[in-house]
């Protein structure tokens, strides 16, 4: 799934970080409270995009900590068990999805087209038919589009909750992308269309060069598209619990996305449980961090860990996790 255009999409979100001030002025963070229909309240600090993105490492730490709490161990077991069960049926599910796709006239090819290039590199690829539109549902551009919507609405209406939601979607794209890439580079599982054996071969810890050169041999587990989609839905649902359409629409779109990624050979069905779990966990951690930040008396302390843009020797741009000594 990961490719140069995804790195460029991430960089479009991150480039302003190059010009952010080293220190934010100390100030009291006022909060605005929003009341839900059930009487519960959500408090949000004054929006600060770079402060939110700068919380990425700490929110990632919260995600990891919460994931391995004793009360969540049954869920981890369920994720593992469902993955093993689906691996057993992967070949049958792959064949069934392709058969259903042919019956419904949904192409099994990725027919996305390039609509924008920068320096000869595809920056924006969009759908050209039903199948590619279904696959596009998990694309980072959907997340960036929603980010733009909430940011614009928050600015026009002076709505701190909307602006903070937009900030969290930007942070979530980075944290989810980082998490799924780490796991992919550990598991090294073949995608269906690159499989050299039944259910795909697992080649753990491929070299960076090998992974970059032959992604489809190594990047099946987990599904980054599914993780990004689940994270996006979770962040919005956590911030707007009164909106009864977010989850039904979100789950319907994730189902369509999941079907098409098996149909076009990008993923096995067993790649999904972990992807969904990562997206949900990251979304919950980021949304929780954004709301509790209102209790702080000042801006968050600078972190030694920071997300930052990078330019690889091959000319690809993207996001990296940097440690400041």
Buried (B, 14 or more C-beta within 10 A) or exposed (E): BBBBBBBBBBBBBBEEBEEEEEEBEEEEBEBBEBEEEEEEEBBBBBBBBBBBBBBBBBBBEBBEEBBEEEEEEEBEEEBEEBBEEBBEBBBEBBEBBBEEBEEEEBBBEBBBEEEEEEEEBBBBBBBBBBBBBBBBBBBBBBBBEBBEBBBEBBEEEEBBBBBBBBBBBBBBBBBBBBBBBEBBBEBBBBBBBBBEEEBBBEBEEBEEEEBBEBBBBBBBBBBBBBBBBBBBBBBBBBBBBEEEEBBEEBEEBBEBBBBBBBBBBBBBBBBBBBBBBBBBBBBBBBBBBBBEBBEEEEBBEEBEBBBEBBEEEEEBBBBEBEEEE
